[in-house]
């Protein structure tokens, strides 16, 4: 079974799947293999599938996590069928669990200002951290995209940055004056972090490529220091970027393009947040007993 999984992962790599996708698929399928290890793949039926998903629920996994597991395992089975290892997919009858979309925490403009004012810009680390936060909020890019930015991706003259998303698809995002100013300050001291032959823009204190976990520790530290009573994670500034643009009149198509969404459905979630916020504001200002 492990050998089959290894061949499947090699196939995903050849198809240029992202590193995060490959790691998630590998992790989810290994967990499934451990669960059914005493059964022959040919003997696994719908009842086993239901038992496994119920086991995930007992572990406290969310519906979206369970669905992600199912998608990974289904793909594994499709690979086995394609390569004549199996002749059927026991997951074919399984219906995805309905996912309740939780509205993410959005920072107000004042809270963003407070968060971005916390890094100590009298230190090299503080300058780097503030610049990372400024660029995230200015562009709405994902942390994984931010960490792939190189010096050559910044155009100071025309105030934009090139961003590479999934499958290395490139998009151009404008940069605001605050982000430009912070980047100019950071570029002056960037050499203190990294050897001159390293072209990545942001690196850790050892001059190596920063990980998502490394950035997560940074933003958790500053959110705690800012004493903002909201759940702040790697995506919070991205969510806030989208909502603030829509609140201030940006058209949803432009926001979709800047976020790199392939379709409009995800971007519409932010539009829904804006509508709810406006309704609450209208009620508060207009109702005599609000």
Protein Blocks (a to p, Z undefined) as FASTA:
>chain_A
ZZmmmmmmmmmmmnopafklmmmmmmmmmmmmmmmmmpcfklpcfklmmmmmmmmmmnop
afklmmmmmmmmmmmmmmmmmnomaccdfklmpccddddddddddddfklmmmmmmmpcc
kbfklmmmmmmmmmmmmnopafklmmmpcfklpcfknopaddddehhiacdddddfklmm
mmmmmmmmmmmmpcfklmbfbdcfkopacdfklmmmmmmmmmmmnopabdddfklmmmmm
mmmmmmnopafklmmmmnopabfklmmmmmmmmmmmmmmmmmmmmmmkZZ
